Amino acid sequence: MIELERGPTGAMASRWNDFWETLDRFFFKPTDARILALIRIATGLMIAYIHLVWLLGLESFFGTESLLDDQALAMLHRNAWKWSYLNGQEPLWFACLHEVIALGSGLAMALGCWTRWTTVIAWFLTLMTAHRLAPFLFGLDQIVLMLSMYLSISRCGDSWSLDQRFGLTQTFDKHWRNTLATRLIQLHLCVIYFFGGLGKARGWMWWDGTAMWYSAASYEYQSLDMTWIGRYPTLGSILTHATLFWEITYAGLVWPRLTRPWVLAIALLVHAGIAIFLGMITFGAMMIVANLAFLVPSQPGIKSAAIREPCGASN
């Protein structure tokens, strides 16, 4: 038996067990909720802001007389599975009630009030509106939906929340659900950047180095005059190729401890630049918030709680 365990079969079983142990640690090793709490606060506030914008333009966005009626929705969704009870025939009072509740759930999520439920409600109501207003969506809406979806499975209300302040949550110092939510956000970001970079690589402007100039010269997004970059084509070319290289390699370089600070620093510069110079302040801000998922806070003296949540525990 001893010889058998040391043979090829035993070595293979050992490697297989090591693989599953590594995978288990990667996705389920307990961590605290502090970083996720920061992401929750920012995401909740942004959800409230988005629904306020939709609420202020209620007649344009909802109802039978809106810019997008039920016939247009049926045409847009004929080749895609998208369902929403806001189907283009909803009365304005119902759409108004929906948006008010969604706005309130976003604020409650940010405050950490009944977080386990308000986070799910905020995500679901935002998803319903997003399916109703698909042609009007931007990257901001998609990032907010992604973050709120993964926050819904975490214990992000265990830190910096009214739940914690008033004892409405059974606080865990660390929990496996926080790790799982964090990893899903991280992996989703890697997919976004990688395929975003591949999409850019299909355009000739990213190869000849002129993409930064065209971005600066576009009046659609221009908030500050950056046309001076056209006088320095070498600088524009360097920034163009550096951005493309960073975006494509993000998924690989963000994981090692040696390169992670540099990758995140560039992410901060890129998205701050998008916010300041291209006028997409909300999108740039939320992308910076999403990248917080790769920060690992120091945790001196924190003892690990049970890896699995006790039956019947509530947030």
N, C-alpha and C positions, 0 to 999 in steps of 0.2 A: 504493500500500500504506500509506503514511504517513497519508493522509487517511482510509483505511478504518479504521485502528486508532484514529483519533481520533473516529470516528463513533459512533452509538448502539450498534452491536454491540461495538466495542472498549471503550466505557465500561461496558457491561453485563458483559463478561468481566472487566474490572478489578474491578468491585464484587463479582462472584462470587468471584474469587480472594481479595480482601480478607476476605470473609466466611469462607471456609474457613481462611485463615491465622489469623483471630481465634479461630475454633472450635478449631483445632489448639493454639493457645497456651493457651486456656482449659482444655482437657482434658489436654494432653500436655506442656506446658512442664515440664521437670524441676524437682522440689523435693526437699528432704531429708525424712527420716522422723521428725524429732523429735516433732512434734505427734502423728503417727500412733502413735508408740511410747508416748506417754502414754495415748492411747485404748486401745492394745493391752493395756497393763498393767491398766488399770481393767476392761476388758471381760473379760480372762482371769480375773481374780480374781472378778468377778461370776458368770461361768459356773461356776467352781468352787463358789461359794456356792450357786447355784441347784441344782446337782446334789447337793450335800450335803443340802439340804432335801428333795429328792425321795428321796434314799437313806435318810434317817432315817424317812421315811414309806413305805417300800418296799411293805409289805403293803396299804396303803390306795390306792396309786397304780398298782401293777402286779400282774400275775397274774390268774388266772381268778376270784378272790374279791375283786378290787379294787372300788372304788366305780364304776369305769367298765369294764364287761366288753366282750366282743367284740360282743354284740348291741347294746349302747348305741352302740358305736363305729360299727357298720354303719348305724345309724339316723342318727347325726350326720353321717356322711360320704356319705350317699346322693346328695346334690346338690352335692358338692364333691370336687375331686381332691386327696386327701391320702393319701399312702402312708407307711407305716412298718413296719419288720419287728417292731416292738413292737405287736402287733395285738390285744391283749386276751387272748390264749391263751398268752403267753410264761411259762415257768416262772420262779419268783422268782430262782433262781440266775443265770439268763441276764440278767434285768433288773438284778440287783445288779452283775454283771460289766460290763454296759453303763454303768451310772451311775458305777462306780469309774473306768473308762477315761475317761469324759467329764470327770469331776472332775480326773483327772490331766492330761488334755490342756489343760484350762483353766489349771491351774497352770503347765504347761510353756509355754503361750502367754504368760502374764503374765511369766514369767522370760525369755522370748525364747530358749527352747531348741528347736532345730530348727524355727524359727518358720514356715518355709514350709509345713511339713506339719502341725504341731500346731494352727495356726490353722484350717486346713481341717477337720481331724478334730474339733476342738472345735465348730465351726459345724455340721458334719454330724450329730454325735451329739446335739447340743442340738436340732436340727431334728427328728430322729427322735423324741425324747422329747416335743417340743412337739406333733407330730402325734398322738402317742398320748394326750396329756393336754390336748387342745384346750380342753375346758370349764374347766380349772383355770388357764388362762394369764391373765396380766395384761399391762399395757403394758410392764413391765420385761422380760419374756421376748421380746417383739417387738422392743424396742430393742436388746437384746443380740444377737439373731439378725441384725438389720440391720447392726449395727456389725461383727460377726465375719465376715459375708459379704463386706463390702467390704474389710475388712482382709486377707482371704484373697488378694486380687489385688494388694496393695501389697507394698512391701519394708519393712514395719514392724519387721522384725528387724534393720535396719541401725543402729539407735540403741538405747542402753540395754538391751542384751540379752546373754545368755550367748553367743549366736552371735557377736556382735561381740567380746566379751571374749576368747574362746578361738579366734578366727579361723575360725569355722565358716561365715562368710558372706563372699562377695566384695563388700566394702563399696563402695557408691556414695555419693558426697557428695550427689548429687541423682539422681532417677530419675523417668521419666514415669509409672510405675505408682503412685507416691505421689500424684501430682497427680490421676490418674484416680480413685483410691479416695477422695481428699478431696472431689473434685467430686461424686461419687455420694452420699457422706454428706451433703454440703451440700444437694444437690437433694432428697434424700429427706426431710431435715428440713423443707425448705420445703413439701413436699407434706403432711407430717404436720400442721404448724401451720396451713396454709391450710384444709385440710378439717376439722381439729379446730375451728377458729374458725367455719367455716360450720355445722358441726353444733351448736355452742353457739348460734349466731344463730337457730336454729329454735326455741329454748326461750324462753318469755316471761320467765323470771327474769333472763335476760341483757339484756332490753330495759327492764324496770322497775327494774333495779338491785338486786335482792334476792338474786342468785346467791351473793354472798360471805356473806351472812347464813345462807343455807341450808347452805352448806359448813361454816361455823363451828358450826352447830347440829346437824350430823349426828353422832350418836354412833358410827356405823359407822367413820368415819375420824378422829374427834376424838382427838388425842393431847395437846393443850393446850387449856385453856378459852379460846376466843375469842368466847364469846357476848356479851362486852361490846360487840362491834361493832354489836350491835342498838341500842345507845343512841345511836349516831352514824350514822343512816341516810344522811346526805349522804356521809360517808366511805365507807361500804359501796357506795354507788352509784358513786362516783368510781372505786374499785378495780375494781368489776365492769366498767364500761364501758372503763376503761383496759386491762384484761386482754383483753377481747374485741377491742378495736382493735389491740392489739399482736399478738395471735395471727393475725388475718386479714392484717395488713400486713407480717408478718415476712418473707414470701417476696419482697417488693419492697424493704423498707428495710434488709435485712441485707447487701445487696451494696454500696451506695455507702459509701465510706470515711467520709463525714461522719456518716451515721446508724448505721453498724454498731456502734460502741461503745455507743450508747444501747440498741440492740436487744438486744445481748448482755448488757448490765448488767441490763435488765429480765428477760431469760431467767434470769439468775442469781438474782434476787430471787424470781421466780415459782416456780422449781423448788426453791429453798431453802425457800420458804414451804410448798410442798407436802410437802417432806420433814419439816420441823419441826412444822408445825401440823396436818397431815392424817395424819401417821404413815407416809407412803409414802416412807421414807428411801431405799430402794434405787432406786426409780423416779426420784425427784428427783435423786439423785446421778448416775445414768446419763444423764439428760437434760442435766445440766450438762456431763458428760464429752463427750456427742455435740456440744454447741455449741462445744467446743474446736476442732472442725474449721474454724471460721471465723477462728481466730487465725493470724496470719502471723508466724513468728519472724524476728527480724533475723538475717541471714546474712552477716556480714562475712567477707570473705576466702575464702569457699567457692567453689571452682571447679566448674563444671558437668561432670558425667561424660557419657558417651555417652547419647544420648536413648533409643536402642534397646538392649535388653539383649543382650549377646553370646550367641551360640548356645552352649548347654550350661552357662551360668552357673547356679549353684545358690545358694540362700539358706542 
